[in-house]
Amino acid sequence: AEVQAPAAILRFAIPKASLLARATGRGFSRFSAGDLLGIVPDGSPVPRFYSLASGYSDGFVEICVSRHSGGLCSGQLLDLVPGDSAQGFIRRNPDFRTAHNTKPVILIGAGTGIGPLAGFARANRRRREMHLYFGARHPDSDLFYGEELRDWRADGRLASVTTAFSRTGARAYVQDALRADTARIAHLISEGAQILVCGGRDMAAGVADALADILAPAGLTPALLKAEGRYVEDAY
Ligand SMILES: Cc1cc2nc3c(=O)[nH]c(=O)nc-3n(C[C@H](O)[C@H](O)[C@H](O)COP(=O)(O)OP(=O)(O)OC[C@H]3O[C@@H](n4cnc5c(N)ncnc54)[C@H](O)[C@@H]3O)c2cc1C
C-alpha cells in the first residue's frame, strides 16, 4: 500500500571485542544509544551511518533502518534474515546524549529517528522525567517500538508519549503535536528541560520552527538553547 514505508528494527549480537579494544574502551567494547553504527555495504567503499538505538549495557546492537529507493546499504540491511551478520564499526557521537542532570528531557523524532530516542527511554532506569513526541506515517506501517513505548509509559521510563500520524485522517506531523502542547513544552523548558531531536532534515527544520514560536514569549530561541547544549539534533 502507499502508506508502507519499508523499514525495520535490526538487532545484532555484540561482536567479541579484541583485548586491545577492551583495554582502551574502543570499538564495540563501549557504545551508547545515539552513537553511530558505520556499515560499508558490498559494492561501495563509502560507509553509511545508522543511529544506535541501544547501548552496550543492553547487550545488543540495534538500529532502525528505512529503505531508500535504489539504496545500496539500506537495501542490503533490510534483506538480511535472522542469523545473518553485517560488518560494522562504531563512531562516537558524544554530543547526542541526555545531559548529566535530573532535569526533564523532551525527545522528538519521526520515522527511523525514533531509534536513539527509544534507546534513551530504555536506559532511563532512574525514571527521570522524559517526554516523547513521535511522528510516523500510519500506525500500521511505521509506529516502531509500539509495544515497548506502552511498557515504558507504564513503568515510568516515559512520562508521556505523544504520536502524530501524517497519513491517517489526522494528517499531523510531529511539529503539529508540539504546537498543540505549547504550554506544557514552554513550562518544561522553563524548568531547564533538554531537547533531543532525531530524524530527517526536513522534520528537524519543521521542529525548529515550531520550537522557535514556542520559545519566543520567554525570550529564548533554538540557537540559544543549542549554545547551552540543551537542544541537540541528529538529523540526516
Ligand atoms: C548521522 C547520520 C545518521 C543516520 N541514521 C540513520 C538511521 O538511524 N536510520 C536510517 O535508515 N538511515 C540513517 N541515516 C542515513 C543512512 O546513513 C543512509 O544514507 C541511508 O540508509 C541511504 O543509504 P543507501 O546506501 O541505502 O543509499 P544510496 O543511495 O546507495 O547511498 C546514500 C548516499 O551515500 C553516498 N554514496 C553512495 N555511493 C557512493 C559512492 N560510491 N561514493 C560516494 N558517496 C556515495 C551518497 O551520498 C548517497 O546519497 C543516517 C545518516 C547520517 C549521516
The ligand as an SDF file (V2000), in Angstrom:
LIG
                    3D

 53 58  0  0  0  0  0  0  0  0999 V2000
   24.4130   10.8970   11.1640 C   0  0  0  0  0  0  0  0  0  0  0  0
   23.5120   10.0060   10.3330 C   0  0  0  0  0  0  0  0  0  0  0  0
   22.6360    9.1450   10.9620 C   0  0  0  0  0  0  0  0  0  0  0  0
   21.7890    8.3340   10.2020 C   0  0  0  0  0  0  0  0  0  0  0  0
   20.9330    7.4930   10.8540 N   0  0  0  0  0  0  0  0  0  0  0  0
   20.1050    6.7130   10.1210 C   0  0  0  0  0  0  0  0  0  0  0  0
   19.1930    5.8250   10.7790 C   0  0  0  0  0  0  0  0  0  0  0  0
   19.1540    5.7210   12.0270 O   0  0  0  0  0  0  0  0  0  0  0  0
   18.3580    5.0940   10.0120 N   0  0  0  0  0  0  0  0  0  0  0  0
   18.3640    5.1740    8.6310 C   0  0  0  0  0  0  0  0  0  0  0  0
   17.5660    4.4710    7.9880 O   0  0  0  0  0  0  0  0  0  0  0  0
   19.2280    5.9980    7.9940 N   0  0  0  0  0  0  0  0  0  0  0  0
   20.0990    6.7560    8.6950 C   0  0  0  0  0  0  0  0  0  0  0  0
   20.9690    7.5830    8.0400 N   0  0  0  0  0  0  0  0  0  0  0  0
   21.0090    7.5500    6.5580 C   0  0  0  0  0  0  0  0  0  0  0  0
   21.9510    6.4100    6.0860 C   0  0  0  0  0  0  0  0  0  0  0  0
   23.2750    6.6920    6.5010 O   0  0  0  0  0  0  0  0  0  0  0  0
   21.9960    6.2360    4.5680 C   0  0  0  0  0  0  0  0  0  0  0  0
   22.2600    7.4750    3.9590 O   0  0  0  0  0  0  0  0  0  0  0  0
   20.7140    5.6560    4.0010 C   0  0  0  0  0  0  0  0  0  0  0  0
   20.4610    4.3640    4.5480 O   0  0  0  0  0  0  0  0  0  0  0  0
   20.8270    5.5080    2.4760 C   0  0  0  0  0  0  0  0  0  0  0  0
   21.9440    4.7240    2.1610 O   0  0  0  0  0  0  0  0  0  0  0  0
   21.8930    3.6740    0.9530 P   0  0  0  0  0  0  0  0  0  0  0  0
   23.2460    3.0750    0.7830 O   0  0  0  0  0  0  0  0  0  0  0  0
   20.7530    2.7460    1.1070 O   0  0  0  0  0  0  0  0  0  0  0  0
   21.5410    4.6060   -0.2760 O   0  0  0  0  0  0  0  0  0  0  0  0
   22.4990    5.0350   -1.5020 P   0  0  0  0  0  0  0  0  0  0  0  0
   21.6370    5.9020   -2.3550 O   0  0  0  0  0  0  0  0  0  0  0  0
   23.1410    3.8450   -2.1130 O   0  0  0  0  0  0  0  0  0  0  0  0
   23.6010    5.9200   -0.8160 O   0  0  0  0  0  0  0  0  0  0  0  0
   23.2720    7.0050    0.0340 C   0  0  0  0  0  0  0  0  0  0  0  0
   24.3210    8.0760   -0.0540 C   0  0  0  0  0  0  0  0  0  0  0  0
   25.6360    7.5480    0.0850 O   0  0  0  0  0  0  0  0  0  0  0  0
   26.5250    8.2640   -0.7390 C   0  0  0  0  0  0  0  0  0  0  0  0
   27.1840    7.3740   -1.6970 N   0  0  0  0  0  0  0  0  0  0  0  0
   26.6930    6.2410   -2.2130 C   0  0  0  0  0  0  0  0  0  0  0  0
   27.5820    5.6760   -3.0210 N   0  0  0  0  0  0  0  0  0  0  0  0
   28.6530    6.4850   -3.0220 C   0  0  0  0  0  0  0  0  0  0  0  0
   29.9110    6.4340   -3.6740 C   0  0  0  0  0  0  0  0  0  0  0  0
   30.2410    5.4380   -4.4820 N   0  0  0  0  0  0  0  0  0  0  0  0
   30.7760    7.4240   -3.4370 N   0  0  0  0  0  0  0  0  0  0  0  0
   30.4650    8.4420   -2.6290 C   0  0  0  0  0  0  0  0  0  0  0  0
   29.3010    8.5450   -1.9880 N   0  0  0  0  0  0  0  0  0  0  0  0
   28.4080    7.5750   -2.1850 C   0  0  0  0  0  0  0  0  0  0  0  0
   25.7120    9.2680   -1.4670 C   0  0  0  0  0  0  0  0  0  0  0  0
   25.8240   10.4950   -0.7820 O   0  0  0  0  0  0  0  0  0  0  0  0
   24.3200    8.7320   -1.4010 C   0  0  0  0  0  0  0  0  0  0  0  0
   23.3540    9.7420   -1.4540 O   0  0  0  0  0  0  0  0  0  0  0  0
   21.8240    8.3920    8.7860 C   0  0  0  0  0  0  0  0  0  0  0  0
   22.7170    9.2610    8.1620 C   0  0  0  0  0  0  0  0  0  0  0  0
   23.5540   10.0480    8.9140 C   0  0  0  0  0  0  0  0  0  0  0  0
   24.5050   10.9650    8.1880 C   0  0  0  0  0  0  0  0  0  0  0  0
  1  2  1  0
  2  3  1  0
  2 52  2  0
  3  4  2  0
  4  5  1  0
  4 50  1  0
  5  6  2  0
  6  7  1  0
  6 13  1  0
  7  8  2  0
  7  9  1  0
  9 10  1  0
 10 11  2  0
 10 12  1  0
 12 13  2  0
 13 14  1  0
 14 15  1  0
 14 50  1  0
 15 16  1  0
 16 17  1  0
 16 18  1  0
 18 19  1  0
 18 20  1  0
 20 21  1  0
 20 22  1  0
 22 23  1  0
 23 24  1  0
 24 25  2  0
 24 26  1  0
 24 27  1  0
 27 28  1  0
 28 29  2  0
 28 30  1  0
 28 31  1  0
 31 32  1  0
 32 33  1  0
 33 34  1  0
 33 48  1  0
 34 35  1  0
 35 36  1  0
 35 46  1  0
 36 37  1  0
 36 45  1  0
 37 38  2  0
 38 39  1  0
 39 40  1  0
 39 45  2  0
 40 41  1  0
 40 42  2  0
 42 43  1  0
 43 44  2  0
 44 45  1  0
 46 47  1  0
 46 48  1  0
 48 49  1  0
 50 51  2  0
 51 52  1  0
 52 53  1  0
M  END
$$$$
